[in-house]
């Protein structure tokens, strides 16, 4: 099993010292305004890595893995992986055998954003219902919203905890 860590200054440029929860916002319960962009780019990079990186080097093989892979999506931050896999790759005949296992790490944090932000995700409208979510009005984003974790659960091939 190879593990690939995707790095880009945009992912951690706001974080200094001990990260704690500062990866997600300046303080607990407050998101950075670019979280959707940062984590959607991470999900897209995850899907490109096996196709372009020379990950598997042995005396028998050297080169990109190709398309027969299992992606492990961990929590809401990577919940777009199954959606992008289906809409950007499998719909074009790429990664036809690839699967996604979605791991719920902390269900308290679900990646809830204003419903109007769905268009920022660059996904076809057919995925809108997988994200559509209404919960309590006492939440930071009131009323109807998109919920990344819900979409990850619905669109993945397996869900684990």
C-alpha positions, 0 to 999 in steps of 0.5 A: 500500500502506497500513501501519497500526500498532496502538498500545495502552499494553498493548503497550509499557508494559513497555518502556523505553529501547532495546527490543531484545527487551524487547517479548517479555520482561524478558530473552532467552528469558523471556516476559512472562506476558501475551504471549499476551493482548497478541499475541492482542489485536494480531491481533484489532485487525489484523483490525478496522482495514480495516473501521473505519479511514478508510485510503484517502482520495482524490478517488475514495474515502474510507472504510474499505477493506472486506473485500477485503484481504491481511493480512501476518502477520509471525512468531509474534506475528501467527500468530493472524490466519489463525485469527481470520480464519477463525473470527471473520469468514469463518465469519460471511460477513465477509472472504470474499475476504481472504487471509493471507500468513505471513512467517517472520522468525525460526523460532527464536522460535515462540511456544510456550506450555503446551498448557492455554493454548489455551483462552485464545485464544478459538478453536474446538476445531477449531484445536487440532491446528494448535497442538499441538506437542511438541519437546525436553524441554530447552525452557522449556515441557516436553513438549506445548505450543501453537505459534503459528508452527505454526498460522500456517503451517498456517492461512495461505493462503501462507507466505513467508520 
